[in-house]
Amino acid sequence: KGVQLIVELNKNFYTLHKFGGSSLADAKRFNEVKKILAGNQEVIVVSATKGTTTQLQNMLDAARDGKTWHTELSALESAHQTIINALLPQDQHAELLQVLRNDFATVADIYNTVAKIGAYSSEIQDFILGYGEQWSAQILTAYLNLTNKTLYLDASKVLYCYKKDGVVCIDWERSQAALIEYLKDKDFSQLVVTGFIASTLDGKRTTLGRNGSDFSGAIFARLFQAIKLIIWTDVDGIYTAHPAKVKSAFCIDNLSYQEALELAYFGASVLHPMTIAPVQEANIPLYIKNSYNPNAEGTLITNASTKSKHPIKGLTYVDEIALINIEGAGMAGVSGSAARI
Ligand code: ASP
């Protein structure tokens, strides 16, 4: 039955777009996003607006340390209000502005509590950090809905995950079932989904970890059996080396999943390494493109490893890291050493 339902979803041939925070920095960028989209058969996974998650985190730390966070929180609220005011006609501001007011009041309440206790749990942290994506996704939904039927989906309603040895794992079956249930009576041209946010197995809102929205994009691409995943960022694609450090670096047009995984894992910050597995398993082509320069070809990642005239595809490095080599006869045959280390 599951297979049959996936095939039914497949009939819709969705394109999955994922926009990072820099692609949603202000009202002008929201407008550019709208121009990039075709307006139909699209699922759009979004990050929080630029810098929002880091600000929510900084204020949480400030509250814990007894420092002030109030001015920064008001500034964050006004930044979101400004985007709403710029994008939506006057008569459509009220509902979203009220959502914002309620959410910011909740965030302030939590910061006040954290300030009193002088500590916060990882549950509180996840709960707070997840607001950024909810705001950006609801704003984009309202904006796209001005022209095409657009729905908002809070990913924590359908995406279930758990941690195993510190690594986030997806409960694919449960998530697929929840998504199918959600889609049952829905009709839309575009669906905007919060990146980064998920639900624990016992139904609490959690996150996939910092920079996890690329991973969300890949998860939803797999859940929807999308025809392609396009990750929109602020550079033209994956480069042969960090363009800020190496003047002659250029954009790589084709990579295999394996090559992209290695580059991402070993420091190419343009792509979160967890992004590859879901699209590789479902054999979904992955494009990395620049929302500031949408006509550039970008990098295409598929299961084909194309021959290039450059024998080495790319060079990466990881900053400020120590390599620790642990060896010894006492480890031979002892299970769990790696996890304990
Ligand atoms: N907004 C989250 C972060 O900044 C997730 C993401 O954008 O990938 O970590």
Boltz pocket constraint, residues with backbone or C-beta under 6 A from the ligand:
constraints:
  - pocket:
      binder: B
      contacts: [[A, 20], [A, 21], [A, 47], [A, 48], [A, 53], [A, 54], [A, 129], [A, 132], [A, 195], [A, 196], [A, 209], [A, 210], [A, 211], [A, 212], [A, 213], [A, 214]]
      max_distance: 6.0
